Amino acid sequence: QESYAKKIYAQTIGGRLMSAIQITTAAGICTMTDLLVAGKLPSAGFVRQEEALLSDFLANRFGQYYA
């Protein structure tokens, strides 16, 4: 098991001020979608976020907000 913790604060993204909850919710969903399209996740069945490699998740263009 690998655990990761970080504080996320409101910030401006794409010219819009976004709250921390907006950033973390959107980044998590978008990162998993990107990883699925890139073939880095199983293509069938229920896929949990824990199935993504942390290194792939944090290197993603959306996941970078967690890094």
VENUR-V679977 format. One record per residue. N is the residue number from 1. RES is the residue in one small letter. OMEGA is omega in radians with two decimals (999 if undefined). Layout:
n = {N,N}
res = {RES,RES}
omega = {OMEGA,OMEGA}
//
This chain:
n = {1,2,3,4,5,6,7,8,9,10,11,12,13,14,15,16,17,18,19,20,21,22,23,24,25,26,27,28,29,30,31,32,33,34,35,36,37,38,39,40,41,42,43,44,45,46,47,48,49,50,51,52,53,54,55,56,57,58,59,60,61,62,63,64,65,66,67}
res = {q,e,s,y,a,k,k,i,y,a,q,t,i,g,g,r,l,m,s,a,i,q,i,t,t,a,a,g,i,c,t,m,t,d,l,l,v,a,g,k,l,p,s,a,g,f,v,r,q,e,e,a,l,l,s,d,f,l,a,n,r,f,g,q,y,y,a}
omega = {3.11,3.13,-3.12,3.11,3.12,3.04,3.10,-3.14,3.06,3.10,3.13,3.12,-3.13,3.11,3.13,3.06,-3.13,3.10,3.13,-3.13,3.07,-3.12,-3.06,3.11,-3.12,-3.11,3.14,-3.14,-3.10,3.12,-3.13,3.09,3.10,-3.13,3.09,3.14,3.14,3.12,-3.11,3.10,3.07,-3.08,3.14,3.09,3.13,-3.12,3.10,3.12,-3.14,3.14,3.09,3.04,-3.14,-3.14,3.09,-3.12,-3.08,3.14,-3.11,-3.12,3.07,-3.14,-3.13,3.13,3.05,-3.04,999}
//
